[in-house]
Amino acid sequence: MNWIELTHRMERSVIKKDSTAADSQYFMATHVPFRDLEVIESGDMATEPAHLSEEEIYRKYILNRANRHQMIIVRGQAGAGKSHLICWLYHRLVSDAENYNPDKEKVIFLRRLGNTSRGAVQQMLDAGMIRDEELKEKFQKFVQAGESQSEEEFKQTIYNAFVTKVQTDRSNGFYRPGTCKDIASFLQDLRVQNHLMEGNGPVTRCYRMITAGANAGEMANGIFLPGDFAFPREMVRELKSKAGEEARSFYLDELHKDEEAMAKLAAYLNRFTSSVIQSCANITSENARDLFVDLRRQLLKEGKNLTILIEDFTSFSIVDSELITALAVENGGGYSDLCRVTSIIGITDSYYKSFRDNFTDRVSEQINVIEQSFSDEPFLLEMAARYLNGVYCEPELLSAWHQQGARSETLPAASFTPAYPWDSVLVDGKEMTLYPFTKRSLMAMFQGLKEKSPRHYLDYAIKQMFRQFAMDMVDKDWSFPTIPSYITPPSMNITYASSVEDSNLPSRDKDRLKTLLSTWGDGTSVSSNGCTGSIPNEFLKEIGLGGFSGLSQTQGGQPESGAGEAPQDGVQPDQTEVRPVQAPRVRSKAEVEYDRFCEDIQAWFEKKTKPNYDGDYFKWVGNFVAQAIPWQDEGIPAHFVDRRKNSGQFVMIEGSEKEIDPAAAAVYLPRTSESRNVLYGLATFNLYKNWDFLDGEYYQYVLISWLEKNKAEIKRRIYGPVTVQGEQPFVTWCLALEYLQRCLRGAAPEGEGDTLLKALMGRQLEHTKVKRSNPVWEQAVTGLQNTSAAYVQANSLLLSGANTIMGVIGDSAPGTAKIYRYHELCNSLAHLQKKGWDVSDELGAYQNYKLYANTVKLLSDLYGKVARVAQEEQELAQETVAQLTWIAGEPPTEDSLMDLVGEIQRFYAQCRQSNQVYRTELEMQFSGEPKELAHRMMTLFETVREGAKITNPIEIIARFSSDPVAQLKEYSSGLQKIAEFADVVKRQFQKLAGNDQTAVDTDTARAVMDELDYILEITENLEVRPC
């Protein structure tokens, strides 16, 4: 078998994108009769239809023995087979020697030809429809316009034509004439013009419609769409500020942010499409209408009637309304000079709905190609058999058959059949093989099409898969069957899929075999009677899958419900009978949802797609893990697991678009067959709400095996690693965070052992503004307040991670007693104290441990802040010690400070007696018991002096947490101010002593001088030096 030649034949002649462009012999050989078509004998789509076959329609309407004037619309969804039906009606008519007389009936068949207006005009020229020489010349120029104008020039011509039509519109149909002028100004704005002419905008769509071919469905919606007027924000701003008055007023008052107004404007502009294209061709609507009228008039003179078949009406936008008008006019009466017309016009439903009422009123019949016309099993299987027969059959045989009248009952069947039993279909009494397809595969692929139509069925299911099979037969590098992405294949039962995945086949072959068994076979992997999954083992060997032995019937059990059975005793199943399609049982909402879950899970695993229902999967897996592990027995507090489960980052699945770090999730499901089996099992449990279903025991085994295999990793991800000393690192980190932030906030925890633990795990400090003498310290505290949420979370992590609560997840009753994991806490505390609370050198070992990455980073950053704070605090401490020493004149002692305080108090007493004016704050600062004040000052001095010698930053901030530097500095500052004040007083009295005393009596002067000498003596005894 020359598979290369067969592929070329299929591509060139048998299965073409446009089936009506196929050679006549192949078209007739592959045509499957439409046996169920809706027929409505009016233009009203709501009328109850009759149901006729294509042959009945041909004889009742196309032969038109009553010689009636008819306008027949053939409509349906895109790709449903409208063109195929029209093409068949054409071939049926012209080959009907008994009823067709070319001397009496002029038959014109206008094909799609790329959906271009130029193509339509060219066909009319070729068919001799245009008799007027002047009009013929204009049409010829239109066809050749692309040679004289560039694309940019032609688009500009199109746009200007639309503007002109709007500017001169006086119809009052959509808008008043004044508004039409505003719209024209709006369209003439360069910003609007550039927007509508760029990209895939309306002008490009119109240009493509004329020249390059356009999608019929796209054109059915119109050249202009409402979304064309939803401008970008920057363009809107420019229109508001720079557009002309008329353009700006129309846009702001009529269009801006109004979707209904945009739709109205699009519909209005679309009314001009035909006339714009006509203007590009330099013809008038009268020219176009006269074209068809002249043709009918001339045919009548020749004694002929007209049958015109138009494959796709959207190609004739240049003359659509004129064509309808000319074809709709009945002969006779005032139009007795016109011949009778039977017109058969192909059109999509959406385009037909846009017809004006006076057009639909002229429709005599509608033929609707409904889904039932082409989607039942007998039709689809016969279609596949005919097309495959066209591929396998010798071209000479088909050519001879066509020359002899191409009667379906005499269609030759190809001699090729595989050497082993294979599915076939009985067509007009002849067996036609479906090789390399099976009936199941053809129906499964049709049902899996995103858009179910004969065109897509032929292109994606048959053509692409046959090409793939044929190329692999030549190259022996097997990839068949790889289903196109446009088709969703059926999923395979997990039990049978697992038997394939557990085999020794290469990974690529496993995927092929699963596709083959689920789509070509009965969905099982059961081996019986020379078949595996109902597929002959010879075929498996032929495509390189002979190494799979399959499951025995005992292992596999019965096939799935609805799956076929393997042929018995090697005999080919009856191929002549196609079972009628039974009405499916109405499925419940839960069952439909379950099917969606299974398809999604299979696609996630097989096609590497993202999971569409990952939220459900997260919930199922999370609930299962949380409830299946006895956490208390595993040494992990149930409350802590519950908190982790409710965090929103408990489960992550490979390929999910959820913003969850896989390394931080407690449970991670990679894209493996095991993970797929887990999800299948939980999906099935979700459907039945128990394990009492087929394969329930198997799914339980899958889930338990998976859980035991991954339990240690899940525990590690939830609670973190535990050191050999029985220490929980994240508890250690959280204790360190708590200690450091309390020190920085001015509440360094005190005590040892249990006392210290109680302080660290006690009530959180309130966030109050801290005033420090050290600005770096003050900034650090502000930073703590700004990131308070992170520290609250760390504290919560500490309390929950160290706490222990009995019970199952979700069932533990809340209580007030707090019972902590005492030994682990003590181990963490001892570790921290041994290292001076600095474990920064240990954090690097956990940099890839992302579960507590935030905690590690928080602590690492805090250590850096502590180091900077400590350095600045030491410098301030040294300055303050030096300052007090300088003021006091020598390193102070408690006795010297007590004498100094006593002198200060006597100094202020004399100042009061001599009526000196001074600030009482300084007097109050040193007004206490001299011994107590001296002791307090000396304690602060020694604390600061000794703290200045410490090298551990954490010990420094603990020592200076209560800010002794600021307190000592306050005393030093007070002493300095007193010294300055005493110096002022001294200079005043010295000045007074040097003045002339003649104005003062001798007794008074003497008393003042005595007082002055006493004060000077006290100030000298203070021994305080100003800095």
Number of C-alpha atoms within 10 A of each C-alpha: 10 9 17 14 13 21 21 13 16 20 16 12 20 26 24 18 13 14 20 21 17 16 14 17 20 24 23 22 23 24 18 23 17 18 15 18 22 19 22 22 16 19 20 15 15 8 11 10 16 12 16 17 15 19 15 13 16 17 13 13 17 21 16 14 10 8 13 14 22 23 26 25 27 27 25 20 17 19 17 23 25 25 25 22 22 23 25 20 19 21 16 17 20 14 13 13 11 7 12 16 14 12 10 14 17 16 21 18 18 23 21 25 18 21 26 25 30 28 23 27 23 18 18 18 17 10 13 11 18 21 15 13 9 11 19 18 13 14 22 16 16 23 20 13 16 14 10 10 12 11 14 12 12 17 19 15 18 21 22 17 20 22 22 13 18 23 19 12 18 15 10 11 9 15 17 12 17 13 18 22 22 20 24 22 21 24 21 17 18 11 17 20 16 13 17 20 18 11 11 12 17 21 24 20 23 26 24 19 28 25 19 15 20 20 16 21 16 14 19 17 14 20 23 25 19 17 12 17 22 16 17 9 9 8 14 19 12 12 22 15 10 13 20 14 14 16 23 22 17 19 20 14 11 16 18 15 14 14 14 12 15 21 17 16 20 20 18 16 18 19 15 17 23 18 23 26 26 22 18 18 19 15 18 16 17 9 17 20 19 20 22 21 22 18 20 24 20 17 20 19 13 12 12 21 24 21 23 19 23 24 25 24 25 26 29 24 23 28 25 18 19 22 20 19 16 20 24 21 18 19 19 12 8 8 12 12 17 23 25 25 25 25 24 25 23 25 25 23 17 18 18 20 13 12 12 10 11 9 14 20 13 19 20 20 19 22 26 24 21 17 17 13 19 23 19 13 17 15 18 20 23 22 22 27 25 26 25 26 25 26 23 23 17 15 15 9 13 21 15 13 18 19 10 10 13 21 12 17 10 14 21 18 21 19 12 13 17 13 8 12 16 22 21 26 24 17 19 11 12 16 19 28 26 23 18 18 22 19 22 19 22 21 19 19 24 26 17 17 19 13 15 18 18 21 20 20 26 21 14 19 26 21 22 16 20 22 19 18 23 20 18 17 18 13 9 13 11 19 17 23 21 15 20 14 11 14 20 17 22 20 21 23 20 21 16 23 23 17 20 23 18 11 14 11 16 9 12 10 21 20 20 19 25 26 24 22 25 24 25 24 25 25 28 28 33 26 22 22 14 16 23 26 27 24 25 21 21 17 19 17 12 11 19 17 18 13 13 21 16 20 19 13 13 8 14 16 11 12 20 13 8 8 16 15 17 24 19 12 9 14 12 14 15 12 15 15 11 14 8 9 9 6 6 6 6 8 9 9 9 12 14 11 14 17 15 14 22 22 17 20 27 25 19 20 20 17 12 13 15 17 20 16 13 20 13 14 22 21 14 18 21 20 14 14 19 19 13 14 17 16 20 15 10 11 12 21 25 29 24 24 23 17 16 18 22 11 11 13 20 27 25 28 21 19 16 17 12 12 8 15 13 20 15 20 23 24 25 22 19 15 15 13 17 17 20 21 23 25 24 22 24 21 22 22 18 15 14 13 11 10 18 10 12 9 15 15 13 15 23 16 14 17 23 14 14 15 18 12 11 14 15 12 17 19 19 14 21 22 23 18 17 13 9 7 10 14 20 20 20 22 25 23 26 26 23 23 25 23 22 24 19 21 22 24 24 17 15 21 19 12 11 12 12 13 11 15 19 13 18 22 16 11 8 13 10 8 13 10 11 13 12 16 15 19 13 18 24 18 15 19 24 17 13 18 17 11 12 13 11 15 20 13 14 24 21 16 20 23 20 21 24 23 18 20 20 15 15 20 21 13 10 13 9 8 7 5 7 11 10 16 15 14 12 19 22 17 16 24 23 16 17 17 13 11 11 13 23 21 19 16 8 10 16 12 8 14 12 11 16 16 21 22 16 13 20 22 13 18 24 19 12 20 21 12 18 22 16 15 23 25 18 15 26 24 12 19 27 17 16 22 23 15 19 24 16 18 20 22 13 12 13 19 16 18 14 14 19 21 17 21 22 19 19 25 18 15 22 21 15 16 17 12 9 13 9 11 9 12 9 9 10 17 17 10 13 19 15 14 11 21 16 12 19 24 16 14 22 19 15 21 25 14 18 26 19 15 22 22 12 14 12 15 23 22 17 24 27 23 19 24 20 17 20 20 27 20 16 24 21 14 18 21 19 17 25 21 16 23 21 16 15 24 17 12 19 19 12 12 17 15 10 15 15 8 8 8 13 8 7 10 9 10 8 11 15 13 10 14 15 11 16 20 14 12 23 18 13 17 21 13 14 20 15 23 17 19 12
